[in-house]
């Protein structure tokens, strides 16, 4: 059975702490999905979603070792567009 980690965060901006967390779990899973939040649940101002996704892609491409596939999943953006007045949580 394939084991998938889902790592949801604002990634505002993505930084070395995020990469460290990924390194700590990469040997435990077959793949890791990074799920940037579309809108902060508590109203925190954030860099636009597409820019955070591009920054996240750059930092993961440069800093990850490739032990475990890491993918960026933008599903929260789709969920937020369906209900723009409601917060979206990673577990949604």
C-alpha positions in Angstrom: 0.0 0.0 0.0 1.3 3.4 -1.0 1.8 5.9 1.9 1.2 9.5 1.1 2.0 12.5 3.4 -0.2 15.6 3.0 1.6 18.7 4.2 -0.6 21.7 4.3 0.7 25.2 5.1 0.5 28.8 4.0 4.0 28.6 2.6 4.0 32.4 2.9 6.8 32.3 1.9 8.2 28.7 1.7 11.4 28.5 3.7 14.1 26.2 5.1 11.8 25.2 8.0 9.4 23.7 5.5 12.2 21.9 3.8 13.5 20.6 7.1 10.1 19.2 7.9 10.0 17.4 4.6 13.4 15.9 5.2 12.3 14.6 8.5 9.4 12.6 7.0 10.7 11.7 3.5 11.9 8.3 4.6 8.6 7.4 6.1 6.4 7.9 3.0 6.2 6.9 -0.7 5.2 10.5 -1.7 4.6 13.9 -0.2 1.9 16.3 -1.3 2.5 19.9 -0.5 -0.8 21.8 -0.2 -0.5 25.6 -0.1 -3.4 27.3 1.5 -5.5 29.4 -0.9 -6.6 31.8 1.9 -5.5 31.9 5.5 -8.2 30.6 7.8 -7.5 33.4 10.3 -7.2 36.3 7.8 -3.5 36.6 7.6 -2.4 38.6 4.6 -0.5 36.4 2.1 1.4 36.7 -1.1 -0.8 35.7 -4.1 -1.4 32.0 -4.4 0.3 31.5 -7.7 3.4 33.3 -6.6 3.6 31.2 -3.4 3.3 28.1 -5.6 6.1 29.2 -7.9 8.3 30.0 -4.9 7.5 26.6 -3.4 8.3 24.9 -6.7 11.7 26.7 -6.8 12.7 25.9 -3.3 11.7 22.2 -3.5 13.4 21.7 -6.8 16.7 23.1 -5.4 16.7 21.7 -1.9 15.1 18.3 -1.9 17.2 15.2 -2.4 14.8 13.1 -4.4 14.5 10.3 -1.8 10.7 10.7 -2.0 8.6 12.3 -4.8 7.3 15.7 -3.7 4.4 17.2 -5.5 2.6 20.5 -5.1 -1.2 20.1 -5.0 -3.2 23.3 -5.7 -6.6 21.8 -4.7 -7.2 24.4 -2.1 -7.4 27.1 -4.8 -10.2 25.1 -6.5 -12.0 24.6 -3.2 -11.7 28.3 -2.4 -13.1 29.4 -5.7 -16.2 27.3 -5.1 -16.8 29.1 -1.7 -14.8 32.3 -1.6 -16.3 33.5 1.6 -15.4 30.4 3.6 -12.0 29.3 4.9 -10.5 26.2 3.4 -8.6 23.8 5.7 -6.2 21.2 4.5 -8.4 18.4 5.8 -11.1 19.6 3.4 
